[in-house]
Amino acid sequence: MINRIASLATSTLANALDDTGYHDKVMPGIKAVAAGFRLAGPVVTVKEASGEFGSFRSEDFTVGAMIDAASAGDVIVVEAGGAPYSTWGGMASYAAKLKGVAGLVVDGGVRDLEEIIECDFPVFARHMVPTTGRTRLKVEAINAPIVVDGVRVEPGDIIVGDGTGIVCLPSQDAAKIVGLAEEIARDDASAMEDLKAGLTFSEAMAKYKKI
C-alpha cells in the first residue's frame, strides 16, 4: 500500500478522507522543514512532556529509544504539545536514515536544518529552533495513542506528508481511503486531458462532479 501511496498527493488523500467521514485527519500546523521532503509509512508514536530548562533529567531525553522503536519504513510521529524545543537534530536524522526510517513528524521543534537536508531525511515539524530539548523534554510513552496538531494518531496508522501538508490514514480504513484517492487521482488526470482538449475549467469540474 505504501508504494501505491507514493504517487498520491496529500490533497488527494484529504479529499478521500472527507468522502469517508474522516474530516479531522489533517495536520495544518506542521510542515516540511525543507522543500521536496515527502514521507509515507506506518506510524511509531512518541509522547513527550515539556517544561522549562531543568524540568527533567538529561537521561529523560531518550531520542535513541524513538529510533530503536522504529523499523525500516516506519515514520516516527511525536506529540510534544507544540513546545519550541528541539526534539530532533542532525545526528538523529543520520542514525534514522541509516536504519531506513521513512521520516519524522513532530508537533514541536527540530534543529540542524543543514544536516537534515544533507542526509536527505524527511522531517516535518512546527518549529525550527536551535534550543535543545535536553532537560526541557521527557519521553513519556512510545507506541501509545497520541494527539498531534489536534489529530488522534494510533500506532500503525499511516502518515503521509508532502509539500502541501500531512494527513493521517486510520489503519482500519487505510485501504479503502487509498482506493478512493486513486479514483480521484484518475479523474483529475482525465479532467486535465479534457482541459488540454479545449474544455473550460467549469465544464471539466461539472463533468467530474467536482462542483
C-alpha positions in Angstrom: 0.0 0.0 0.0 2.9 2.4 0.7 4.0 2.0 -2.9 0.6 3.0 -4.1 0.5 6.0 -1.8 3.8 7.2 -3.3 2.0 8.6 -6.3 -0.8 10.3 -4.3 -0.7 13.9 -3.1 -1.9 14.7 0.4 -4.6 17.0 -1.1 -6.0 14.0 -3.0 -5.9 11.8 0.2 -7.6 14.6 2.1 -10.4 14.6 -0.4 -10.7 10.8 0.1 -10.7 11.3 3.9 -13.6 13.8 3.6 -15.5 11.3 1.5 -15.1 8.5 4.0 -16.1 10.6 7.0 -12.6 11.4 8.4 -12.8 15.2 8.5 -10.3 15.6 11.3 -7.2 13.8 10.0 -5.2 16.7 8.5 -2.4 18.5 10.5 -2.5 22.1 9.3 0.2 23.5 11.6 3.1 21.1 10.8 5.1 21.5 7.6 8.2 20.0 5.9 11.3 21.8 7.1 12.7 21.9 3.5 11.3 21.8 0.0 10.9 18.4 -1.6 10.6 16.3 1.5 7.9 13.6 1.3 7.2 10.7 3.6 4.7 7.8 3.9 4.7 4.9 6.3 3.2 3.2 9.3 3.4 5.2 12.5 5.6 4.7 15.6 4.1 7.1 18.1 6.0 9.0 20.8 4.5 11.2 23.6 6.7 13.9 25.2 6.2 16.2 28.1 7.7 19.6 28.0 8.9 22.2 30.6 11.4 25.0 31.2 15.1 24.3 31.3 15.9 22.0 34.1 12.4 20.5 34.4 13.7 16.9 33.6 16.8 14.8 33.9 19.1 14.7 30.9 18.6 11.0 30.6 14.8 11.5 30.2 15.5 12.9 26.7 15.7 9.5 25.1 15.8 10.2 21.4 17.7 6.9 20.9 14.7 5.0 22.2 12.5 6.5 19.5 14.8 5.3 16.8 15.2 1.9 18.4 11.4 1.5 18.4 11.1 2.2 14.6 11.7 -0.3 11.9 12.7 0.4 8.3 9.9 2.1 6.5 8.2 3.5 9.7 7.5 7.1 10.4 8.2 8.4 13.9 5.4 10.8 15.0 5.9 12.8 18.2 3.3 14.6 20.3 5.2 17.4 22.0 2.4 19.9 22.5 3.9 22.4 20.2 6.8 23.1 22.5 9.5 25.3 21.0 12.4 23.0 21.9 14.3 20.7 19.6 13.2 17.0 19.8 15.5 16.1 16.9 18.6 17.1 15.1 21.2 16.2 12.5 22.8 13.2 14.2 19.4 11.6 15.0 18.4 12.2 11.3 21.6 10.5 10.2 21.1 7.5 12.5 17.4 7.1 11.5 18.3 7.4 7.8 20.9 4.6 8.2 18.2 2.4 9.8 15.8 3.0 6.9 13.3 5.0 8.9 11.0 6.8 6.5 10.8 10.2 8.3 9.8 12.2 11.3 6.7 14.3 12.2 6.8 16.3 15.4 4.4 18.8 16.9 7.3 20.7 18.4 10.8 21.7 17.3 13.7 20.4 15.5 17.2 21.8 14.6 20.2 21.3 12.4 18.4 22.1 9.2 21.5 21.9 7.0 22.4 18.5 8.4 18.9 17.2 7.9 19.0 18.3 4.3 22.4 16.9 3.7 21.4 13.4 4.8 18.0 13.7 3.0 15.9 12.6 5.9 12.3 13.9 5.6 11.4 15.9 8.7 8.1 17.7 9.3 7.8 20.0 12.4 6.1 23.0 13.9 9.3 24.9 14.8 12.8 25.1 13.5 14.8 26.2 16.6 18.3 25.9 18.0 17.2 25.3 21.6 17.9 21.7 22.8 15.2 19.6 24.3 17.6 18.2 26.9 16.2 18.8 30.4 13.2 20.5 28.7 11.6 17.4 27.1 10.8 14.0 28.5 9.8 10.9 26.6 6.8 9.6 28.4 5.5 6.8 26.1 6.3 5.0 22.9 3.6 3.3 20.8 0.6 4.6 22.7 -2.2 6.7 21.2 -1.2 10.4 20.9 -2.7 13.7 19.6 -0.6 15.6 17.1 -1.8 19.1 16.0 -5.3 18.1 17.1 -5.3 14.8 15.2 -5.5 11.5 17.1 -2.9 9.1 15.9 -2.7 5.4 16.7 0.3 3.1 16.3 0.1 1.5 12.9 -1.9 4.3 11.3 -0.3 5.5 8.1 1.1 9.1 7.9 1.7 10.8 4.6 3.4 14.2 4.2 4.4 16.3 1.2 4.9 20.0 0.4 1.2 20.7 1.0 1.0 19.1 4.4 0.3 16.0 6.4 -2.6 13.5 6.6 -3.2 10.5 8.8 -4.9 7.5 7.4 -6.6 5.3 10.1 -5.2 1.8 9.8 -8.6 0.1 9.8 -9.8 2.0 6.7 -6.5 2.9 5.0 -7.0 0.5 2.1 -10.5 2.0 1.4 -9.2 5.6 1.6 -6.2 4.8 -0.7 -8.5 3.1 -3.3 -10.8 6.1 -3.3 -7.9 8.5 -3.6 -6.7 6.6 -6.6 -10.1 7.0 -8.3 -9.9 10.8 -7.5 -6.4 11.0 -9.0 -7.6 9.2 -12.2 -10.5 11.7 -12.5 -8.1 14.6 -12.0 -5.8 13.3 -14.7 -8.8 12.8 -17.1 -10.0 16.3 -16.3 -6.6 17.8 -17.2 -6.6 16.0 -20.5 -10.1 17.4 -21.2 -8.8 20.9 -20.4 -6.0 20.4 -22.8 -8.5 19.3 -25.4 -10.5 22.5 -25.0 -13.0 22.0 -22.2 -13.4 25.0 -19.9 -12.5 24.6 -16.2 -16.2 24.9 -15.2 -17.1 22.3 -17.8 -14.4 19.9 -16.6 -15.4 20.4 -12.9 -19.1 19.7 -13.8 -18.2 16.6 -15.8 -16.3 15.0 -13.0 -18.7 16.2 -10.3 -16.2 18.4 -8.5 -18.7 21.3 -8.1 
